[in-house]
Amino acid sequence: MTSLQKVQEAKIIPVIRKANNTNIIPIAQSLFEGGIKAIEITAETPEVEKLIRNVRDNIEGLLVGAGTVLDGETARAVIMAGAQFIVSPTVNVSTVKIANRYGVPCIMGAMTPTEMVTAYDAGADMVKVFPANSMGPGYLKNILGPLPQIQIMATGGIDKENMLDYFNAGAKVVGIGSQLVKPDQLSTKEDFESLKELARQYVDKAESNKSRIFESEFTK
């Protein structure tokens, strides 16, 4: 399975912002044990390369990506550190060129149809609709009518209550930030157990929806 296929299979990607080298492993481990298959560590995090390497070295089987990648220089740095996919909040051609050069999936941020096609034409593997909650799930469905070739990751304001609306509207993947992971509020064993349980709730909900859709298609 390729890294892109693993991203798509993961369905839910926690966006981890402001973690540090002390808490990144228990955060990632808790998410992994809760059923999460991929995480995104944002590039503005101090020593982000070290955090990526740390997770790659210590948690086998968890896909590790870098988010908030704004330019080609940052893309190369996090790829050299071990990032297995790249996520950007904007359309930046140098970022996707570097990702493509190293064979790493690139998810580019866009909002308008023009931006989405620009990202697609530049070589982005997926398009991140961000902030998704400003337009709502109906916007994704409307976009995919004329642009069915676009693979969408929806990020921004997505939580356990509205997540399925975005999947049902056509999102292949959702990115979930502080609604799932708040690094500055995680320190005790109980905190990490609660994170694992919350991750499991998200995963179970996504899996049950996937099964329901499959059964619906099978019985048509």
BAMARBA-372841 format. One record per residue: residue in one letter; x negated, y, z of N, C-alpha, C, CB in turn. Coordinates in steps of 0.2 Angstrom, whole numbers, m for minus. Atoms other than C-alpha are relative to their C-alpha. Last residue first. Glycine has a CB too. Layout:
N
  residuo    n.X    n.Y    n.Z   ca.X   ca.Y   ca.Z    c.X    c.Y    c.Z   cb.X   cb.Y   cb.Z
        A      X      Y      Z      X      Y      Z      X      Y      Z      X      Y      Z
...
//
This chain:
220
  residuo    n.X    n.Y    n.Z   ca.X   ca.Y   ca.Z    c.X    c.Y    c.Z   cb.X   cb.Y   cb.Z
        K     m4     m4      6    146     m7    m22      2     m5     m5     m5      6     m2
        T     m7      2      0    142    m19     m7      4      4     m6      3      1      6
        F     m1      7      1    123    m18     m9      7     m2     m1     m3     m4      6
        E      1      1      7    123      1    m10      1     m7     m2     m8      2     m1
        S     m5     m3      4    132      2      6     m1     m1     m7      0      8      2
        E     m6      4      0    122    m11     15      5      3     m5      2     m1      7
        F      1      6      4    106     m2     10      6     m4     m1     m6     m4      3
        I      0     m2      7    113     15     16     m1     m6     m5     m6      5     m2
        R     m7     m1      2    117      7     33      1      2     m8      3      6      4
        S     m3      7      1    100     m1     34      7      2     m2      0     m3      7
        K      3      3      6     91     16     31      4     m7     m1     m7     m2      1
        N     m3     m4      6    103     25     43     m3     m4     m6     m2      7      1
        S     m7      2      0     99     12     57      3      3     m6      3      2      6
        E      0      7      3     80     14     53      7     m2     m1     m4     m5      5
        A      2      0      7     81     33     55      1     m7     m3     m7      2     m1
        K     m5     m4      4     90     32     71     m1      0     m7      1      7      3
        D     m6      4      0     78     19     78      6      3     m4      3     m2      7
        V      2      6      5     63     29     73      6     m4      0     m6     m4      3
        Y      0     m3      7     70     45     82     m1     m6     m5     m6      5     m1
        Q     m7     m2      1     75     35     98      0      3     m7      2      6      5
        R     m4      6      1     58     27     98      7      1     m2      0     m5      6
        A      2      3      7     49     43     97      4     m6     m2     m8     m1      0
        L     m3     m4      5     59     49    112     m2     m2     m7     m2      7      2
        E     m7      1      0     54     34    122      4      4     m5      3      0      7
        K     m1      6      3     36     36    118      7     m2     m1     m4     m6      3
        L      2     m1      7     36     54    123      1     m6     m4     m7      3     m1
        S     m6     m3      3     45     49    139     m1      2     m7      1      7      4
        E     m6      5      1     31     37    142      6      3     m2      1     m3      7
        F      2      3      6     18     51    138      5     m6     m1     m7     m3      1
        D     m1     m4      6     26     62    151     m1     m4     m6     m5      6      0
        E     m7     m1      1     27     49    164      2      4     m6      3      3      6
        K     m2      7      2      8     45    163      8      0     m2     m1     m6      4
        T      0      5     m5      5     64    166      2     m7     m4      5      1      5
        S      6      1     m4     m1     78    155      0     m7      4     m1      6      4
        L      1      7     m1     11     83    141     m7     m1      4      0     m4     m7
        Q     m4      2     m5     19    100    141     m1     m8      2      7      1     m2
        D      2     m4     m6      5    109    131      4     m3      6      1      7     m1
        P      6      2     m3      6     95    118     m1      4      7     m6      1     m4
        K      2     m6     m3     25     98    114     m7     m1      4      5      3      5
        V      7      0     m3     29     84    102     m1      7      3     m5     m3     m4
        L      3      7     m2     47     79     97     m6      1      4     m1     m4     m6
        Q     m5      4     m3     57     95     95     m2     m7      2      6      0     m6
        S     m1     m1     m7     41    104     94      6     m3      3      0      7      3
        G      5     m4     m4     37     98     77      2      0      7     m1      7     m2
        I     m4     m2     m6     47     85     66     m6      3      5      4     m5      3
        G      5     m2     m5     42     83     48      3      3      6     m5      5     m3
        V     m1     m6     m4     55     73     38     m6      1      4      6      0      4
        V      3      0     m7     52     61     24      2      6      3     m8      0     m2
        K      3      7     m1     61     55      8     m4      0      7     m6     m1     m6
        A      7     m1     m3     73     70      9     m3     m7      0      0      4      6
        G      5      2      5     88     66     m2     m7      1      2      1      4     m6
        A      1     m5      6    103     74      6     m5     m1     m5      0      7      3
        N     m6      1      4    106     59     17      1      5     m6      7      0      4
        F      1      7      3     89     60     24      5     m1     m5     m1     m6      5
        Y      5     m2      5     92     79     28     m2     m7     m4     m7      2      3
        D     m3     m4      6    108     75     36     m5      1     m5      3      7      4
        L     m3      4      5    100     61     46      3      4     m6      5     m5      3
        M      5      3      4     88     73     55      4     m5     m6     m4     m5      4
        N     m1     m2      7    102     84     61     m4     m4     m5     m1      7     m1
        E     m7     m1      2    104     77     79      1      1     m7      3      6      4
        K     m4      7      0     87     70     82      7      1     m3     m1     m3      7
        D      1      4     m7     78     86     77      4     m6     m1      3      5      5
        I     m3      7      1     74     96     61     m1     m3      7     m3     m4     m5
        G     m7      0     m3     71    115     63      3     m7      0      4      5     m3
        G     m2     m7     m3     57    116     51      7     m1      2     m1      5     m6
        T      3     m2     m6     51    102     39      3      6      2     m8      0     m1
        A     m3     m5     m3     59     92     24     m3      2      7      8     m1      1
        M      1      1     m8     48     81     14      3      7      3     m8      0      2
        I      0     m5     m5     54     80     m4     m1     m2      7      7      4      0
        Q      0      3     m6     49     70    m19      0      5      6     m6     m6      1
        I      3     m3     m6     53     80    m34      1     m4      6      2      7      1
        Q      7      2      0     58     70    m50     m4      2      6     m4      2     m6
        P      1      6     m3     76     73    m47     m7     m3      1      5     m5     m3
        L      8      2     m1     74     91    m51      0     m6      4     m3      6      4
        P      4     m1      6     91     97    m58     m7     m2      0      0      7     m2
        G     m4      1      6    102     88    m45     m4      1     m6      6      5      0
        L      1      6      3     88     87    m32      4     m2     m6      0     m5      5
        I      6     m1      4     89    106    m29     m1     m7     m4     m6      1      5
        N     m1     m4      6    107    105    m24     m6      0     m4      2      7      2
        K     m5      4      4    105     90    m12      0      4     m7      6     m1      3
        L      4      5      3     90     99     m4      4     m4     m5     m2     m5      5
        Y      5     m3      5    100    115     m2     m4     m6     m3     m4      5      4
        G     m3     m1      7    114    105      6     m4      3     m5      6      4      1
        P      1      6      4    102    100     20      4      0     m7      3     m6      4
        G     m5      6     m2    101    117     27     m1     m5     m5      7      3      0
        M     m4      2      6     93    133     20      5     m5      1     m4     m1     m6
        S     m2     m7      2     84    141     35      5     m1     m6     m5      4     m2
        N     m6     m2     m4     83    124     43      3      6     m2     m1      0      7
        A     m6      3      3     71    118     29      7      2      4      0     m8      1
        P     m4      4     m6     58    130     34      6     m2     m3      0      5      6
        F      2     m3     m6     49    123     23      2      8      0     m7     m1      3
        V     m5     m5      0     54    111      9     m1      3      7      7     m2     m1
        K     m3     m1     m7     38    101      8      4      6      0     m6      1      5
        V     m1     m7     m1     35     95    m10      3      1      7      4      3     m5
        M     m6     m1     m3     27     78    m13      1      8      1      1     m4      6
        D     m4      7     m1     13     71    m23      7      1      2     m4     m5      4
        A     m3      2     m7      7     89    m28      3     m7      0      4      5      3
        G      2      6     m2     m2     89    m45      2     m2      7     m7     m1     m1
        A      6     m1     m3     m1    107    m50     m3     m7      2     m1      5      5
        D      5      0      6     14    103    m61     m7      1      2      2      6     m4
        Y      0      7      4     23     97    m45     m5      0     m6      7     m1     m2
        A      3      5     m4     18    113    m35     m1     m7     m3      3     m1      7
        T      7     m2      0     24    124    m49     m5     m5      4     m1      7      3
        V      2      3      6     40    114    m50     m8      2     m1      4      3     m6
        M      0      7      0     43    117    m32     m3     m3     m6      7     m3      1
        E      6      2     m4     38    135    m32      0     m7      0      1      3      7
        T      6     m2      3     50    138    m46     m6     m2      3      0      8     m2
        P      1      4      6     64    129    m38     m6      1     m4      6      0     m4
        T     m4     m1      6     62    140    m23     m1     m6     m5     m1      7     m3
        M     m7     m1     m2     56    134     m5      4      1     m7      1      7      4
        A     m4     m4      5     39    127     m7      7      1      3      0     m3     m7
        G     m6     m4     m2     26    119      4      3      4     m5     m2      4      6
        M      0     m8      0     14    107     m4      6      3      2     m2      2     m7
        I     m7     m2     m1     11     88      1      0      8      0      4     m3      6
        C     m1     m7     m2     m5     81     m5      7      2     m1     m4      5     m5
        P     m6     m3      2    m10     63     m6      1      7      3      6     m4      3
        V     m4     m1     m6    m29     60     m5      7      3     m2     m4      4      6
        G     m5      6      0    m38     53    m20      4      0      6     m3     m6     m1
        Y      2      5     m5    m54     64    m17      6     m6      1     m1      3      7
        R      7      2      1    m52     75    m32     m2     m6      4     m5      6      1
        N      0      5      6    m33     75    m30     m7     m3     m2      3      4     m6
        A     m3      6     m2    m35     83    m13      0     m6     m5      8      1      3
        I      4      4     m4    m47     95    m19      3     m6      2     m2      5      6
        K      6      3      4    m36    100    m33     m5     m4      4     m4      6     m4
        V     m2      6      3    m21    101    m22     m5     m3     m4      7      1     m4
        T     m2      6     m5    m29    113    m10      1     m6     m4      5      2      4
        S      6      3     m1    m36    124    m25      0     m6      6     m5      6      3
        V      3      4      5    m19    126    m32     m7     m3      2     m1      4     m6
        N      7     m2      1    m11    133    m16     m3     m5     m5     m4      1      7
        V      3      3      6      8    132    m15     m7      3     m1      5      2     m6
        T     m1     m4      6     12    135      3     m2     m3     m6     m4      7      1
        P     m6     m4      0     15    127     20      1      4     m6      0      4      6
        S      0     m7      0      2    114     16      6      3      0     m4      2     m6
        V     m6     m3      1      1     95     20     m2      8      1      5     m2      6
        I      1     m7     m2    m14     84     17      7      3     m1     m5      3     m6
        F     m4     m4      4    m15     65     18      0      7      2      7     m2      0
        Q     m3      5      6    m27     52     24      5      3     m4      2     m6      4
        A     m7     m1      1    m38     65     35      3     m5     m6      2      7     m2
        G     m4      6      0    m54     57     39      7      0     m1     m1     m4      6
        A     m1      2     m7    m66     71     44      4     m7      0      3      5      4
        M      7      2     m2    m72     73     26      1     m3      7     m5      5     m1
        I      0      6      4    m53     75     21     m7     m3      2      0      1     m7
        V     m4      5     m4    m52     88     35      0     m7     m4      7      3      1
        A      3      1     m7    m67     98     28      4     m5      4      1      7      4
        R      6      4      0    m61     96     10     m3     m2      7     m6      4     m4
        A     m2      6      2    m44    103     13     m6     m5      0      3      0     m7
        T     m2      4     m6    m51    117     23      2     m7     m2      6      4      3
        E      6      1     m5    m62    123      9      3     m4      6     m3      7      2
        G      4      6      2    m47    120     m4     m6     m1      5     m3      1     m6
        D      5     m1      5    m36    132      5     m4     m6     m1     m4      6      1
        L     m1     m6      4    m21    134     17     m4      1     m6      0      6      4
        V      6     m1      4    m20    117     26      1      5     m6     m2     m7     m4
        T      1     m7      1     m6    119     38     m7      1     m3      0      3      8
        G     m5     m4      2     m6    100     41     m3      7      0      6      0      4
        A      1     m7     m3    m19     87     42      5      4     m3     m7      2     m2
        G      0     m5      5    m14     68     40     m2      7      4      6      1     m4
        V      1     m7     m3    m17     53     51     m1      5     m6     m7     m1      4
        L      2     m5      6     m9     36     46     m1      7      3      5      0     m6
        L     m3     m7      0     m9     25     62     m2      4     m6      0      3      7
        G     m7      1      2    m14      7     59      4      6      0      4     m5      4
        E     m1      3      6    m29      7     70      7     m1     m2     m4     m7      0
        I     m7      3      1    m29     19     84      1     m2     m7      6      6      1
        N     m3      3     m6    m46     24     91      7     m4     m1      0      4      5
        D      5      4     m3    m58     29     77      4     m5      5     m5      3      3
        R      1      5      5    m44     37     66     m4     m6      3     m4      3     m6
        V     m6      4      1    m38     46     81     m1     m5     m5      6      4     m2
        N     m1      3     m6    m55     53     86      6     m5     m1      2      5      6
        R      5      6      0    m60     57     68      2     m4      6     m7      3      1
        I     m2      5      5    m44     68     67     m4     m6      0     m1      3     m7
        L     m6      4     m2    m47     76     83      2     m5     m5      6      5      1
        K      1      5     m6    m65     80     79      6     m4      2     m3      4      6
        E      3      5      3    m60     88     62     m2     m6      6     m7      2     m3
        V     m5      5      3    m47     98     71     m3     m6     m3      4      4     m5
        E      3      7      1    m60    106     82      4     m5     m3     m3     m2      7
        P      7      0     m1    m48    120     87     m3     m7      0     m2      4      7
        T      2      3     m7    m31    117     80     m8      0      0      3     m7      0
        E      2     m5     m4    m28    128     64     m2     m2      7      5      6      0
        A      7     m1      1    m28    112     54     m3      6      4     m1      2     m8
        T      1     m6      4    m12    105     60     m7      3      1      5      5      3
        I      3     m5     m4    m12     87     65     m2      6     m3     m7     m4      3
        E      3     m6      4      1     77     55     m3      4      6      5      4     m4
        I      0     m7     m3      6     60     61     m4      5     m4     m3     m1      7
        A      5     m5      2     10     43     53      1      7      4      2      2     m8
        K      5      3      4     18     26     58     m5      6     m3      3     m3     m6
        I      2     m5      5     29     31     72     m6     m3     m4     m2      7      4
        G     m2      2      7     36     16     81     m2      5     m5      7     m1      0
        G     m7     m2      1     36     22     99      3     m2     m7      1      7      2
        E     m3      6     m4     19     13    102      8      1     m1     m2      0      7
        F      1      6      4     12     25     88      4     m6      4     m7     m2      0
        L     m4      0      6     20     40     96     m1     m6     m4     m2      6     m5
        S     m7      0     m2     13     36    113      4      0     m6      1      6      5
        Q     m2      7     m2     m4     32    105      7     m1      2     m5     m2      6
        A      0      5      6     m5     48     96      2     m7      2     m6      0     m4
        I     m5     m2      5     m1     58    111      1     m4     m5     m1      8     m2
        P     m7      2     m4    m12     48    123      6      2     m4      0      3      7
        I     m1      8      0    m26     50    110      6     m2      3     m6     m3      3
        I     m2      2      6    m23     69    107      0     m8     m1     m5      2     m6
        N     m7      3      0    m23     74    125      2     m3     m7      5      5      2
        T     m1      3     m6    m42     77    129      7     m4     m1      1      4      6
        N      4      6      0    m48     82    112      2     m5      6     m7      1     m1
        N      7      0     m2    m35     95    111     m3     m7      0     m1      4      6
        A      3      5     m4    m17     98    104     m7      1      1      1     m7     m3
        K      3     m3     m6    m11    115     98     m2     m6      5      4      4      4
        R      3     m7      0      1    108     85     m3      2      7      5      6     m3
        I      3     m1     m6      6     90     81     m4      7      0     m5     m6      2
        V      5     m5      2     18     88     67     m3      2      7      4      6     m4
        P      1     m5     m6     27     72     70     m5      5     m2     m1     m4      6
        I      7     m2     m1     30     63     53      0      5      5     m3      2     m6
        I      0     m5     m5     46     53     51     m7      1      2      4     m2      7
        K     m7     m4      0     50     43     35     m1      6      5      5     m5      3
        A      0     m3     m7     34     32     38      6      3      2     m6      4      1
        E     m2      6     m4     37     22     22      1      3      7     m4     m6      0
        Q     m7      1      1     35     38     12      3     m5      4      1     m1     m8
        V     m3     m6     m2     18     42     20      8     m1     m1     m2      6     m4
        K      0      0     m7     13     24     18      3      6      3     m7     m1      3
        Q     m5      4     m2     17     25      0      1     m1      7     m1     m7     m3
        L     m7     m3      2      7     40     m2      5     m4      2      0      2     m7
        S     m1     m5     m5     m8     32      7      7      3     m1     m5      5      1
        T      4     m6      1     m7     17     m5      2      5      6      1      4     m7
        M     m4     m6      0      0      0      0     m4      6      0      5      0      6
//
